[in-house]
């Protein structure tokens, strides 16, 4: 077998078809999280991946830079989580790996605290703020996903690196998405062959 020399992931067909219809400006945190929760709910129902979505916006104006969802199942790539997908799309759109370059104040909005992998990806992306619907073990309890060993002071670690953190935006709506997913017969993919 020849060694692979490239890899790629793209948004699922349903989201590609809807991209032009997404709001171009989302002025409030609630509007931003409403979009994220809607995308997350549709994503798992379409079978693209887990119930996770994210967007990158200009923190001040709310202008949408990128929108993404978890495409682990659609891509066959374990790293294709919503945060990684969305940050990568923003970096591609702007043509730079540092989303904070030239004083840019970009914000990542996600429907839960990032898992251990996405924690690092978010920290190193250059975003200047992170908005999440919630944090803690409730996500794992409702869905069965293994989020990894995130440090207890995860938010303080972001703040120490100049990344503002807001927790609790549209919490109940995010939990409803996770509960519906957990109550379904959807695939829960964890490493080491652990698929439920």
FENFEN-V791758 format. One line per field, one symbol per residue. phi: phi as a letter, one per 20 degrees, with the letter a starting at -180 (. if undefined). psi: psi as a letter, one per 40 degrees, with the letter a starting at -180 (. if undefined). burial: # if it has 16 or more other C-alpha atoms within 10 Angstrom, else .. A space follows every 50 residues. Layout:
# FENFEN-V791758
phi->???
psi->???
burial->???
This chain:
# FENFEN-V791758
phi->.fffcabbbcffgffgfegfeffeccfdfffffgffffffffgffenfrf ecbbcdcffeenffebcbcfcgffemdfeefgfffffffffffembfdfd flmfdecedceaggffffgffffefnfdbcccfabnfggfffdnfeenef ffegffffgfdmdfccdoflgfffffffffffeedffddcfmmecd
psi->hihieiiiiiiidddddeddeihdhgdidddddddddddddddddeedai fiiiihihdddehhdihiihfddddehdefiddddddddddddefidhee ifehgihhhieihiiddddddddedeieihhidiiaeddddddeiheigh idfdddddddefhihhhehfddddddddddddeifihhhiifegh.
burial->..........##..#..........##.#.###############.#### #########..##############...#############.......## ....###########.###.###.###########...#..######... ....#..#....###.#.###.###.######...####.......
